[in-house]
């Protein structure tokens, strides 16, 4: 029997920033929005935010948590051994393209994802052209098509091997136009109001990379990646300033971590679980204000 799902918020975009394992905290927002039955009609994510996006659209709060907490205990999750074998510090092929299969360890509910009427947008970065690639449902009509794009969006340069797809090479979508927060996707779809789930504290300002020549050398085959890495700080800081201005105007609600206790490469399940609990406590405190902003 086919599911019939509906959206409860249709005038506001939901956006998820990336940040690697910092999503252990922001996955709590996914879980709590779902528990509160707040179902938004447009959802976009970049990098780790792509995982938050698809877990939200699949309406799976438990998988949202497991993806960034318990899953780190899986010996196949990746480490220096997988890195030295060319599979990445995070074993991306396993994480994204195998673990989510129906009989695997982190099964993804693709039927619910398909039944959800929400528009979905994920971002990747074309390493050859330097262009941002926005993927929509048309690009993700099967589970493998979806998961390879979540992987591509999440592929941190150097730490994970690039993804070869669509006749080109993709790396982390955070290198693209917005620096890691998919505001452009929402604006291009006509949204003027946004609920944005961020992974850095309010006081954070991204600094320029300290050793540009190293990036230029490491990415000499893909100079667009080096250029994007070296200029990302400008795009990222500008996007945050634009969002803070939207917040002042009442057009955006920003979930900004009060404290971010983990780094993007954190592997300790205890620390990841503690971060998730921090996120839960904060989003529960903020839920009345979020509901008021959304009008639900």
Secondary structure in CASP SS format (residue, H / E / C, confidence):
PFRMAT SS
TARGET T0000
AUTHOR 0000-0000-0000
METHOD secondary structure of the structure
MODEL  1
X C 1.00
X C 1.00
X C 1.00
X C 1.00
X C 1.00
X C 1.00
X C 1.00
X C 1.00
X E 1.00
X C 1.00
X C 1.00
X C 1.00
X E 1.00
X E 1.00
X E 1.00
X E 1.00
X C 1.00
X C 1.00
X C 1.00
X H 1.00
X H 1.00
X H 1.00
X H 1.00
X H 1.00
X H 1.00
X H 1.00
X H 1.00
X H 1.00
X H 1.00
X H 1.00
X H 1.00
X H 1.00
X H 1.00
X H 1.00
X H 1.00
X C 1.00
X C 1.00
X C 1.00
X C 1.00
X E 1.00
X C 1.00
X E 1.00
X E 1.00
X E 1.00
X E 1.00
X E 1.00
X C 1.00
X H 1.00
X H 1.00
X H 1.00
X H 1.00
X H 1.00
X H 1.00
X H 1.00
X H 1.00
X H 1.00
X H 1.00
X C 1.00
X C 1.00
X C 1.00
X H 1.00
X H 1.00
X H 1.00
X H 1.00
X H 1.00
X H 1.00
X H 1.00
X H 1.00
X C 1.00
X H 1.00
X H 1.00
X H 1.00
X H 1.00
X C 1.00
X C 1.00
X C 1.00
X C 1.00
X C 1.00
X C 1.00
X H 1.00
X H 1.00
X H 1.00
X H 1.00
X H 1.00
X C 1.00
X C 1.00
X C 1.00
X C 1.00
X C 1.00
X C 1.00
X C 1.00
X H 1.00
X H 1.00
X H 1.00
X H 1.00
X H 1.00
X H 1.00
X C 1.00
X C 1.00
X C 1.00
X C 1.00
X C 1.00
X C 1.00
X C 1.00
X C 1.00
X C 1.00
X C 1.00
X C 1.00
X C 1.00
X H 1.00
X H 1.00
X H 1.00
X H 1.00
X H 1.00
X H 1.00
X C 1.00
X C 1.00
X C 1.00
X E 1.00
X E 1.00
X E 1.00
X E 1.00
X E 1.00
X E 1.00
X E 1.00
X E 1.00
X C 1.00
X C 1.00
X C 1.00
X C 1.00
X C 1.00
X E 1.00
X E 1.00
X E 1.00
X E 1.00
X C 1.00
X H 1.00
X H 1.00
X H 1.00
X C 1.00
X C 1.00
X C 1.00
X H 1.00
X H 1.00
X H 1.00
X H 1.00
X H 1.00
X H 1.00
X H 1.00
X H 1.00
X H 1.00
X H 1.00
X H 1.00
X C 1.00
X C 1.00
X C 1.00
X C 1.00
X C 1.00
X C 1.00
X C 1.00
X C 1.00
X C 1.00
X E 1.00
X E 1.00
X E 1.00
X C 1.00
X C 1.00
X E 1.00
X E 1.00
X E 1.00
X E 1.00
X E 1.00
X H 1.00
X H 1.00
X H 1.00
X C 1.00
X C 1.00
X C 1.00
X C 1.00
X C 1.00
X C 1.00
X C 1.00
X H 1.00
X H 1.00
X H 1.00
X H 1.00
X H 1.00
X H 1.00
X C 1.00
X C 1.00
X C 1.00
X C 1.00
X C 1.00
X E 1.00
X E 1.00
X E 1.00
X E 1.00
X C 1.00
X C 1.00
X C 1.00
X C 1.00
X C 1.00
X C 1.00
X C 1.00
X C 1.00
X C 1.00
X C 1.00
X C 1.00
X C 1.00
X C 1.00
X C 1.00
X H 1.00
X H 1.00
X H 1.00
X H 1.00
X H 1.00
X H 1.00
X H 1.00
X C 1.00
X C 1.00
X C 1.00
X C 1.00
X H 1.00
X H 1.00
X H 1.00
X H 1.00
X H 1.00
X H 1.00
X H 1.00
X H 1.00
X H 1.00
X H 1.00
X H 1.00
X H 1.00
X H 1.00
X H 1.00
X H 1.00
X H 1.00
X H 1.00
X H 1.00
X H 1.00
X H 1.00
X H 1.00
X H 1.00
X H 1.00
X H 1.00
X H 1.00
X H 1.00
X H 1.00
X C 1.00
X C 1.00
X E 1.00
X E 1.00
X E 1.00
X E 1.00
X C 1.00
X C 1.00
X C 1.00
X C 1.00
X C 1.00
X C 1.00
X C 1.00
X C 1.00
X C 1.00
X C 1.00
X C 1.00
X C 1.00
X C 1.00
X H 1.00
X H 1.00
X H 1.00
X H 1.00
X H 1.00
X H 1.00
X H 1.00
X H 1.00
X H 1.00
X H 1.00
X H 1.00
X H 1.00
X H 1.00
X H 1.00
X H 1.00
X H 1.00
X H 1.00
X H 1.00
X H 1.00
X H 1.00
X H 1.00
X H 1.00
X H 1.00
X H 1.00
X H 1.00
X H 1.00
X C 1.00
X C 1.00
END
